[in-house]
């Protein structure tokens, strides 16, 4: 893997890791029982719901794992399928 590609992967990994940390903090904040929505006058604010936030955290964890694997092995992961046939 060339040096520039490795640097790009590391930058993407750092960014995704920061996003994952922020999403986890938001999830913990919602779990702590803080108000998820409120209205003041004619304005209202609604925070993310736990289900969507959990899905986002799961997706970010997969991306971080994938980028870490690419950096450590030097090659992207490949998926291989096997089709069994009985003749």
Rosetta constraint file for C-alpha pairs under 8 A:
AtomPair CA 1 CA 5 HARMONIC 6.76 0.50
AtomPair CA 1 CA 6 HARMONIC 6.69 0.50
AtomPair CA 1 CA 74 HARMONIC 5.77 0.50
AtomPair CA 1 CA 75 HARMONIC 7.26 0.50
AtomPair CA 2 CA 6 HARMONIC 6.36 0.50
AtomPair CA 3 CA 7 HARMONIC 6.21 0.50
AtomPair CA 4 CA 8 HARMONIC 6.22 0.50
AtomPair CA 5 CA 9 HARMONIC 6.18 0.50
AtomPair CA 6 CA 10 HARMONIC 6.19 0.50
AtomPair CA 6 CA 71 HARMONIC 6.74 0.50
AtomPair CA 7 CA 11 HARMONIC 6.22 0.50
AtomPair CA 8 CA 12 HARMONIC 6.17 0.50
AtomPair CA 9 CA 13 HARMONIC 6.05 0.50
AtomPair CA 9 CA 67 HARMONIC 6.70 0.50
AtomPair CA 9 CA 70 HARMONIC 8.00 0.50
AtomPair CA 9 CA 71 HARMONIC 6.90 0.50
AtomPair CA 10 CA 14 HARMONIC 6.16 0.50
AtomPair CA 10 CA 67 HARMONIC 7.94 0.50
AtomPair CA 10 CA 71 HARMONIC 7.35 0.50
AtomPair CA 11 CA 15 HARMONIC 6.21 0.50
AtomPair CA 12 CA 16 HARMONIC 6.06 0.50
AtomPair CA 12 CA 67 HARMONIC 7.82 0.50
AtomPair CA 13 CA 17 HARMONIC 5.96 0.50
AtomPair CA 13 CA 64 HARMONIC 6.10 0.50
AtomPair CA 13 CA 67 HARMONIC 6.02 0.50
AtomPair CA 13 CA 68 HARMONIC 7.14 0.50
AtomPair CA 14 CA 18 HARMONIC 6.25 0.50
AtomPair CA 15 CA 19 HARMONIC 6.26 0.50
AtomPair CA 16 CA 20 HARMONIC 6.04 0.50
AtomPair CA 16 CA 60 HARMONIC 6.67 0.50
AtomPair CA 16 CA 63 HARMONIC 7.41 0.50
AtomPair CA 16 CA 64 HARMONIC 6.32 0.50
AtomPair CA 17 CA 21 HARMONIC 6.16 0.50
AtomPair CA 17 CA 60 HARMONIC 7.89 0.50
AtomPair CA 17 CA 64 HARMONIC 6.54 0.50
AtomPair CA 18 CA 22 HARMONIC 6.21 0.50
AtomPair CA 19 CA 23 HARMONIC 6.11 0.50
AtomPair CA 19 CA 60 HARMONIC 7.63 0.50
AtomPair CA 20 CA 24 HARMONIC 6.14 0.50
AtomPair CA 20 CA 57 HARMONIC 6.25 0.50
AtomPair CA 20 CA 60 HARMONIC 5.88 0.50
AtomPair CA 20 CA 61 HARMONIC 7.03 0.50
AtomPair CA 21 CA 25 HARMONIC 6.25 0.50
AtomPair CA 22 CA 26 HARMONIC 6.22 0.50
AtomPair CA 23 CA 27 HARMONIC 6.15 0.50
AtomPair CA 23 CA 53 HARMONIC 7.05 0.50
AtomPair CA 23 CA 56 HARMONIC 7.65 0.50
AtomPair CA 23 CA 57 HARMONIC 6.27 0.50
AtomPair CA 24 CA 28 HARMONIC 6.19 0.50
AtomPair CA 24 CA 57 HARMONIC 6.93 0.50
AtomPair CA 25 CA 29 HARMONIC 6.09 0.50
AtomPair CA 26 CA 30 HARMONIC 6.23 0.50
AtomPair CA 27 CA 31 HARMONIC 6.19 0.50
AtomPair CA 27 CA 50 HARMONIC 6.76 0.50
AtomPair CA 27 CA 53 HARMONIC 6.62 0.50
AtomPair CA 27 CA 54 HARMONIC 7.44 0.50
AtomPair CA 28 CA 32 HARMONIC 6.19 0.50
AtomPair CA 29 CA 33 HARMONIC 7.37 0.50
AtomPair CA 29 CA 34 HARMONIC 6.75 0.50
AtomPair CA 30 CA 34 HARMONIC 5.82 0.50
AtomPair CA 30 CA 35 HARMONIC 7.70 0.50
AtomPair CA 30 CA 36 HARMONIC 7.03 0.50
AtomPair CA 30 CA 50 HARMONIC 7.20 0.50
AtomPair CA 36 CA 46 HARMONIC 5.90 0.50
AtomPair CA 36 CA 47 HARMONIC 5.16 0.50
AtomPair CA 36 CA 48 HARMONIC 7.43 0.50
AtomPair CA 36 CA 49 HARMONIC 7.61 0.50
AtomPair CA 37 CA 44 HARMONIC 7.25 0.50
AtomPair CA 37 CA 45 HARMONIC 5.42 0.50
AtomPair CA 37 CA 46 HARMONIC 4.18 0.50
AtomPair CA 37 CA 47 HARMONIC 6.04 0.50
AtomPair CA 38 CA 44 HARMONIC 5.70 0.50
AtomPair CA 38 CA 45 HARMONIC 5.62 0.50
AtomPair CA 38 CA 46 HARMONIC 6.74 0.50
AtomPair CA 39 CA 43 HARMONIC 5.68 0.50
AtomPair CA 39 CA 44 HARMONIC 4.17 0.50
AtomPair CA 39 CA 45 HARMONIC 6.48 0.50
AtomPair CA 40 CA 44 HARMONIC 6.23 0.50
AtomPair CA 48 CA 52 HARMONIC 6.91 0.50
AtomPair CA 48 CA 53 HARMONIC 6.53 0.50
AtomPair CA 49 CA 53 HARMONIC 6.31 0.50
AtomPair CA 50 CA 54 HARMONIC 5.94 0.50
AtomPair CA 51 CA 55 HARMONIC 6.28 0.50
AtomPair CA 52 CA 56 HARMONIC 6.24 0.50
AtomPair CA 53 CA 57 HARMONIC 6.20 0.50
AtomPair CA 54 CA 58 HARMONIC 6.23 0.50
AtomPair CA 55 CA 59 HARMONIC 6.26 0.50
AtomPair CA 56 CA 60 HARMONIC 6.14 0.50
AtomPair CA 57 CA 61 HARMONIC 6.11 0.50
AtomPair CA 58 CA 62 HARMONIC 6.36 0.50
AtomPair CA 59 CA 63 HARMONIC 6.33 0.50
AtomPair CA 60 CA 64 HARMONIC 6.11 0.50
AtomPair CA 61 CA 65 HARMONIC 6.11 0.50
AtomPair CA 62 CA 66 HARMONIC 6.08 0.50
AtomPair CA 63 CA 67 HARMONIC 6.10 0.50
AtomPair CA 64 CA 68 HARMONIC 6.03 0.50
AtomPair CA 65 CA 69 HARMONIC 6.13 0.50
AtomPair CA 66 CA 70 HARMONIC 6.24 0.50
AtomPair CA 66 CA 76 HARMONIC 7.94 0.50
AtomPair CA 66 CA 77 HARMONIC 7.55 0.50
AtomPair CA 67 CA 71 HARMONIC 6.19 0.50
AtomPair CA 68 CA 72 HARMONIC 6.10 0.50
AtomPair CA 69 CA 73 HARMONIC 5.90 0.50
AtomPair CA 69 CA 74 HARMONIC 7.88 0.50
AtomPair CA 69 CA 76 HARMONIC 7.42 0.50
AtomPair CA 69 CA 77 HARMONIC 7.51 0.50
AtomPair CA 70 CA 74 HARMONIC 5.32 0.50
AtomPair CA 70 CA 75 HARMONIC 5.23 0.50
AtomPair CA 70 CA 76 HARMONIC 4.93 0.50
AtomPair CA 70 CA 77 HARMONIC 6.90 0.50
AtomPair CA 71 CA 75 HARMONIC 7.42 0.50
